[in-house]
């Protein structure tokens, strides 16, 4: 079970060069990270020494309750962090641009029964929706799932959609011959948390229109 956010020791978290629309916020505005989640024990954006450790999770910004606007949250990928002596005041730069493609961990959960995952996607497909999920069953380094609701039945913000990585496309010329894709093999009917490429998109526009 991944216990660190994606990006530590890697340079491939970006699968496209853009676009970039970066907003700056406080660490306390970002979830699910650190104690701002159901488990209270997600990975942190900073090391124990208070240094940014190069992680790039896909996150939601703003409140975690319906009263605070969930699920019509901005979502995006962490770019970097400027630490502060007060952790909650550390400045986090998040790319909220639509259509940036990134690598991140995604859990194959579809539904929950209380805090326990109840059903699973065994055959994810390209362009399947992905959500920011703060449920405690997910690993400390996992912020995304295929479930539109969290363990409390709250709607999860849309983060984007699964997509082929560059070297997974048939007859692709990037890096040589086509690699095996994460879509080639069936998953077990249980919790699986693995790396996918995701094309980011803020789904709040569609959610707002659906409510009108």
Short mmCIF file of the C-alpha atoms (twelve columns), coordinates in Angstrom:
data_MODEL
# 
_entry.id   MODEL 
# 
loop_
_atom_site.group_PDB 
_atom_site.id 
_atom_site.type_symbol 
_atom_site.label_atom_id 
_atom_site.label_alt_id 
_atom_site.label_comp_id 
_atom_site.label_asym_id 
_atom_site.label_seq_id 
_atom_site.Cartn_x 
_atom_site.Cartn_y 
_atom_site.Cartn_z 
_atom_site.pdbx_PDB_model_num 
ATOM 1   C CA . UNK A 1   0.000   0.000  0.000   1 
ATOM 2   C CA . UNK A 2   1.696   3.268  -1.064  1 
ATOM 3   C CA . UNK A 3   2.605   5.270  2.021   1 
ATOM 4   C CA . UNK A 4   4.270   8.194  0.211   1 
ATOM 5   C CA . UNK A 5   2.756   10.564 -2.326  1 
ATOM 6   C CA . UNK A 6   3.893   10.045 -5.905  1 
ATOM 7   C CA . UNK A 7   7.004   11.933 -6.943  1 
ATOM 8   C CA . UNK A 8   9.638   10.954 -4.380  1 
ATOM 9   C CA . UNK A 9   12.778  9.991  -6.313  1 
ATOM 10  C CA . UNK A 10  11.040  10.304 -9.710  1 
ATOM 11  C CA . UNK A 11  10.979  12.881 -12.466 1 
ATOM 12  C CA . UNK A 12  8.117   11.391 -14.499 1 
ATOM 13  C CA . UNK A 13  5.159   12.814 -12.582 1 
ATOM 14  C CA . UNK A 14  4.540   15.107 -15.549 1 
ATOM 15  C CA . UNK A 15  3.397   13.280 -18.669 1 
ATOM 16  C CA . UNK A 16  2.756   16.491 -20.572 1 
ATOM 17  C CA . UNK A 17  4.576   19.818 -20.560 1 
ATOM 18  C CA . UNK A 18  1.461   21.792 -19.691 1 
ATOM 19  C CA . UNK A 19  -0.775  23.641 -19.565 1 
ATOM 20  C CA . UNK A 20  -0.032  25.495 -16.335 1 
ATOM 21  C CA . UNK A 21  -2.328  27.726 -14.288 1 
ATOM 22  C CA . UNK A 22  -0.756  27.841 -10.847 1 
ATOM 23  C CA . UNK A 23  -2.519  29.081 -7.716  1 
ATOM 24  C CA . UNK A 24  -0.831  29.579 -4.356  1 
ATOM 25  C CA . UNK A 25  -2.591  28.586 -1.151  1 
ATOM 26  C CA . UNK A 26  -1.790  27.543 2.398   1 
ATOM 27  C CA . UNK A 27  -1.094  23.948 3.380   1 
ATOM 28  C CA . UNK A 28  -4.272  24.035 5.470   1 
ATOM 29  C CA . UNK A 29  -6.337  24.652 2.288   1 
ATOM 30  C CA . UNK A 30  -5.171  21.402 0.652   1 
ATOM 31  C CA . UNK A 31  -6.653  17.924 1.095   1 
ATOM 32  C CA . UNK A 32  -6.338  14.994 1.543   1 
ATOM 33  C CA . UNK A 33  -2.888  15.482 3.078   1 
ATOM 34  C CA . UNK A 34  -1.393  14.993 6.549   1 
ATOM 35  C CA . UNK A 35  -4.242  15.227 9.100   1 
ATOM 36  C CA . UNK A 36  -6.704  16.873 6.669   1 
ATOM 37  C CA . UNK A 37  -8.441  13.611 5.715   1 
ATOM 38  C CA . UNK A 38  -10.647 10.899 7.227   1 
ATOM 39  C CA . UNK A 39  -7.749  8.862  8.638   1 
ATOM 40  C CA . UNK A 40  -5.846  11.895 9.914   1 
ATOM 41  C CA . UNK A 41  -2.670  10.187 8.752   1 
ATOM 42  C CA . UNK A 42  -1.948  10.923 5.097   1 
ATOM 43  C CA . UNK A 43  1.561   11.571 3.859   1 
ATOM 44  C CA . UNK A 44  2.812   15.137 4.324   1 
ATOM 45  C CA . UNK A 45  4.075   17.576 1.722   1 
ATOM 46  C CA . UNK A 46  7.063   18.266 3.985   1 
ATOM 47  C CA . UNK A 47  9.586   16.009 5.681   1 
ATOM 48  C CA . UNK A 48  9.894   15.790 9.453   1 
ATOM 49  C CA . UNK A 49  12.639  18.408 9.133   1 
ATOM 50  C CA . UNK A 50  10.179  20.782 7.439   1 
ATOM 51  C CA . UNK A 51  11.655  20.480 3.943   1 
ATOM 52  C CA . UNK A 52  9.600   19.996 0.769   1 
ATOM 53  C CA . UNK A 53  10.304  16.443 -0.351  1 
ATOM 54  C CA . UNK A 54  9.384   16.656 -4.047  1 
ATOM 55  C CA . UNK A 55  5.987   14.946 -3.928  1 
ATOM 56  C CA . UNK A 56  3.262   15.781 -6.445  1 
ATOM 57  C CA . UNK A 57  -0.131  14.463 -5.279  1 
ATOM 58  C CA . UNK A 58  -3.379  15.390 -7.003  1 
ATOM 59  C CA . UNK A 59  -5.434  17.282 -4.427  1 
ATOM 60  C CA . UNK A 60  -8.558  19.328 -3.798  1 
ATOM 61  C CA . UNK A 61  -8.565  22.894 -2.491  1 
ATOM 62  C CA . UNK A 62  -11.009 24.403 -0.005  1 
ATOM 63  C CA . UNK A 63  -13.509 22.773 2.305   1 
ATOM 64  C CA . UNK A 64  -14.165 19.062 2.829   1 
ATOM 65  C CA . UNK A 65  -17.851 19.433 3.727   1 
ATOM 66  C CA . UNK A 66  -20.917 20.078 1.610   1 
ATOM 67  C CA . UNK A 67  -21.515 23.272 3.596   1 
ATOM 68  C CA . UNK A 68  -18.112 24.511 2.430   1 
ATOM 69  C CA . UNK A 69  -18.852 23.754 -1.221  1 
ATOM 70  C CA . UNK A 70  -17.759 20.146 -1.633  1 
ATOM 71  C CA . UNK A 71  -17.638 18.659 -4.273  1 
ATOM 72  C CA . UNK A 72  -17.389 21.852 -6.326  1 
ATOM 73  C CA . UNK A 73  -13.739 22.221 -5.330  1 
ATOM 74  C CA . UNK A 74  -10.828 23.284 -7.460  1 
ATOM 75  C CA . UNK A 75  -8.545  20.301 -8.030  1 
ATOM 76  C CA . UNK A 76  -5.019  20.057 -9.360  1 
ATOM 77  C CA . UNK A 77  -1.518  18.727 -8.821  1 
ATOM 78  C CA . UNK A 78  0.981   20.030 -6.277  1 
ATOM 79  C CA . UNK A 79  3.919   21.702 -8.039  1 
ATOM 80  C CA . UNK A 80  6.049   22.734 -5.066  1 
ATOM 81  C CA . UNK A 81  5.916   24.049 -1.501  1 
ATOM 82  C CA . UNK A 82  7.576   26.955 0.293   1 
ATOM 83  C CA . UNK A 83  7.838   25.783 3.905   1 
ATOM 84  C CA . UNK A 84  6.895   27.932 6.886   1 
ATOM 85  C CA . UNK A 85  7.754   27.476 10.546  1 
ATOM 86  C CA . UNK A 86  3.998   27.112 10.991  1 
ATOM 87  C CA . UNK A 87  3.108   24.090 8.844   1 
ATOM 88  C CA . UNK A 88  -0.431  25.211 8.058   1 
ATOM 89  C CA . UNK A 89  0.941   28.479 6.666   1 
ATOM 90  C CA . UNK A 90  3.382   26.825 4.253   1 
ATOM 91  C CA . UNK A 91  2.686   28.088 0.749   1 
ATOM 92  C CA . UNK A 92  1.618   25.369 -1.688  1 
ATOM 93  C CA . UNK A 93  1.644   25.983 -5.434  1 
ATOM 94  C CA . UNK A 94  -0.972  23.889 -7.237  1 
ATOM 95  C CA . UNK A 95  -1.470  23.595 -10.998 1 
ATOM 96  C CA . UNK A 96  -5.241  23.769 -11.509 1 
ATOM 97  C CA . UNK A 97  -5.132  23.881 -15.322 1 
ATOM 98  C CA . UNK A 98  -7.408  21.532 -17.234 1 
ATOM 99  C CA . UNK A 99  -5.759  18.887 -19.445 1 
ATOM 100 C CA . UNK A 100 -2.368  18.627 -17.755 1 
ATOM 101 C CA . UNK A 101 -1.401  14.921 -17.754 1 
ATOM 102 C CA . UNK A 102 0.275   13.549 -14.618 1 
ATOM 103 C CA . UNK A 103 1.164   10.235 -13.030 1 
ATOM 104 C CA . UNK A 104 -0.396  9.447  -9.643  1 
ATOM 105 C CA . UNK A 105 -1.622  6.560  -7.546  1 
ATOM 106 C CA . UNK A 106 -5.282  5.627  -8.111  1 
ATOM 107 C CA . UNK A 107 -7.296  3.166  -6.007  1 
ATOM 108 C CA . UNK A 108 -9.769  0.915  -7.817  1 
ATOM 109 C CA . UNK A 109 -12.533 1.449  -5.222  1 
ATOM 110 C CA . UNK A 110 -16.016 2.014  -6.646  1 
ATOM 111 C CA . UNK A 111 -18.152 2.060  -3.475  1 
ATOM 112 C CA . UNK A 112 -17.836 1.937  0.312   1 
ATOM 113 C CA . UNK A 113 -19.759 0.284  3.125   1 
ATOM 114 C CA . UNK A 114 -18.873 2.533  6.005   1 
ATOM 115 C CA . UNK A 115 -15.103 2.805  6.126   1 
ATOM 116 C CA . UNK A 116 -14.619 -0.436 4.193   1 
ATOM 117 C CA . UNK A 117 -14.359 -0.579 0.391   1 
ATOM 118 C CA . UNK A 118 -17.353 -2.587 -0.835  1 
ATOM 119 C CA . UNK A 119 -16.806 -2.955 -4.576  1 
ATOM 120 C CA . UNK A 120 -13.906 -2.620 -6.952  1 
ATOM 121 C CA . UNK A 121 -13.158 -1.899 -10.594 1 
ATOM 122 C CA . UNK A 122 -11.383 -4.926 -12.038 1 
ATOM 123 C CA . UNK A 123 -11.039 -3.558 -15.568 1 
ATOM 124 C CA . UNK A 124 -10.384 0.210  -15.595 1 
ATOM 125 C CA . UNK A 125 -10.653 1.783  -19.032 1 
ATOM 126 C CA . UNK A 126 -9.117  4.885  -20.571 1 
ATOM 127 C CA . UNK A 127 -11.107 8.053  -19.869 1 
ATOM 128 C CA . UNK A 128 -12.822 6.615  -16.790 1 
ATOM 129 C CA . UNK A 129 -13.480 9.414  -14.253 1 
ATOM 130 C CA . UNK A 130 -11.117 9.791  -11.291 1 
ATOM 131 C CA . UNK A 131 -12.000 11.519 -8.013  1 
ATOM 132 C CA . UNK A 132 -10.145 13.092 -5.086  1 
ATOM 133 C CA . UNK A 133 -11.066 10.729 -2.235  1 
ATOM 134 C CA . UNK A 134 -10.285 11.379 1.432   1 
ATOM 135 C CA . UNK A 135 -11.482 7.980  2.709   1 
ATOM 136 C CA . UNK A 136 -9.290  6.262  5.295   1 
ATOM 137 C CA . UNK A 137 -9.083  2.910  3.483   1 
ATOM 138 C CA . UNK A 138 -6.719  4.406  0.918   1 
ATOM 139 C CA . UNK A 139 -2.976  4.272  1.479   1 
ATOM 140 C CA . UNK A 140 -1.214  7.233  3.073   1 
ATOM 141 C CA . UNK A 141 0.213   8.127  -0.342  1 
ATOM 142 C CA . UNK A 142 -3.039  7.762  -2.315  1 
ATOM 143 C CA . UNK A 143 -5.417  10.674 -2.909  1 
ATOM 144 C CA . UNK A 144 -7.434  9.359  -5.879  1 
ATOM 145 C CA . UNK A 145 -10.000 6.644  -6.474  1 
ATOM 146 C CA . UNK A 146 -12.719 5.650  -8.938  1 
ATOM 147 C CA . UNK A 147 -15.480 6.274  -6.370  1 
ATOM 148 C CA . UNK A 148 -17.710 9.325  -6.693  1 
ATOM 149 C CA . UNK A 149 -18.565 9.127  -2.967  1 
ATOM 150 C CA . UNK A 150 -16.286 8.871  0.065   1 
ATOM 151 C CA . UNK A 151 -16.805 6.603  3.077   1 
ATOM 152 C CA . UNK A 152 -19.298 9.076  4.608   1 
ATOM 153 C CA . UNK A 153 -21.383 9.289  1.450   1 
ATOM 154 C CA . UNK A 154 -20.074 12.763 0.595   1 
ATOM 155 C CA . UNK A 155 -19.522 13.491 -3.084  1 
ATOM 156 C CA . UNK A 156 -15.878 13.407 -4.128  1 
ATOM 157 C CA . UNK A 157 -14.521 16.222 -6.339  1 
ATOM 158 C CA . UNK A 158 -13.703 15.267 -9.917  1 
ATOM 159 C CA . UNK A 159 -9.940  15.219 -10.525 1 
ATOM 160 C CA . UNK A 160 -9.868  14.104 -14.154 1 
ATOM 161 C CA . UNK A 161 -9.865  10.921 -16.216 1 
ATOM 162 C CA . UNK A 162 -7.593  7.936  -16.708 1 
ATOM 163 C CA . UNK A 163 -5.560  8.156  -19.909 1 
ATOM 164 C CA . UNK A 164 -2.737  6.356  -21.678 1 
ATOM 165 C CA . UNK A 165 0.769   7.423  -20.757 1 
ATOM 166 C CA . UNK A 166 2.889   8.565  -23.725 1 
ATOM 167 C CA . UNK A 167 4.701   5.245  -24.128 1 
ATOM 168 C CA . UNK A 168 1.479   3.231  -23.851 1 
ATOM 169 C CA . UNK A 169 0.035   4.422  -27.150 1 
ATOM 170 C CA . UNK A 170 0.138   1.973  -30.043 1 
ATOM 171 C CA . UNK A 171 3.002   2.679  -32.482 1 
ATOM 172 C CA . UNK A 172 4.232   5.418  -30.185 1 
ATOM 173 C CA . UNK A 173 7.590   6.941  -31.027 1 
ATOM 174 C CA . UNK A 174 8.322   8.376  -27.568 1 
ATOM 175 C CA . UNK A 175 10.966  6.202  -25.953 1 
ATOM 176 C CA . UNK A 176 10.783  3.500  -28.626 1 
ATOM 177 C CA . UNK A 177 8.358   0.603  -28.893 1 
ATOM 178 C CA . UNK A 178 4.979   0.579  -27.176 1 
ATOM 179 C CA . UNK A 179 5.103   -0.400 -23.507 1 
ATOM 180 C CA . UNK A 180 2.584   -2.645 -21.814 1 
ATOM 181 C CA . UNK A 181 -0.202  -0.427 -20.497 1 
ATOM 182 C CA . UNK A 182 -1.850  -0.355 -17.115 1 
ATOM 183 C CA . UNK A 183 -5.079  -1.221 -18.933 1 
ATOM 184 C CA . UNK A 184 -3.792  -4.523 -20.359 1 
ATOM 185 C CA . UNK A 185 -4.357  -6.702 -17.289 1 
ATOM 186 C CA . UNK A 186 -7.429  -7.292 -15.127 1 
ATOM 187 C CA . UNK A 187 -7.193  -6.234 -11.487 1 
ATOM 188 C CA . UNK A 188 -8.135  -8.431 -8.553  1 
ATOM 189 C CA . UNK A 189 -11.564 -7.938 -6.986  1 
ATOM 190 C CA . UNK A 190 -9.951  -6.218 -4.015  1 
ATOM 191 C CA . UNK A 191 -8.183  -2.970 -3.196  1 
ATOM 192 C CA . UNK A 192 -5.472  -2.228 -5.778  1 
ATOM 193 C CA . UNK A 193 -3.575  1.073  -5.712  1 
ATOM 194 C CA . UNK A 194 -1.275  1.613  -8.656  1 
ATOM 195 C CA . UNK A 195 0.108   4.359  -10.855 1 
ATOM 196 C CA . UNK A 196 -1.913  5.652  -13.801 1 
ATOM 197 C CA . UNK A 197 -1.682  8.652  -16.050 1 
ATOM 198 C CA . UNK A 198 -4.534  11.077 -15.467 1 
ATOM 199 C CA . UNK A 199 -5.633  13.976 -17.644 1 
ATOM 200 C CA . UNK A 200 -6.649  16.573 -15.082 1 
ATOM 201 C CA . UNK A 201 -9.911  18.490 -15.332 1 
ATOM 202 C CA . UNK A 202 -11.899 20.483 -12.838 1 
ATOM 203 C CA . UNK A 203 -15.304 18.837 -12.878 1 
ATOM 204 C CA . UNK A 204 -16.978 21.555 -10.820 1 
ATOM 205 C CA . UNK A 205 -18.393 23.206 -13.947 1 
ATOM 206 C CA . UNK A 206 -20.360 20.079 -14.878 1 
ATOM 207 C CA . UNK A 207 -21.479 19.621 -11.274 1 
ATOM 208 C CA . UNK A 208 -22.780 23.182 -11.137 1 
ATOM 209 C CA . UNK A 209 -24.672 22.740 -14.422 1 
ATOM 210 C CA . UNK A 210 -26.166 19.465 -13.176 1 
ATOM 211 C CA . UNK A 211 -27.591 21.308 -10.162 1 
ATOM 212 C CA . UNK A 212 -29.207 24.061 -12.220 1 
# 
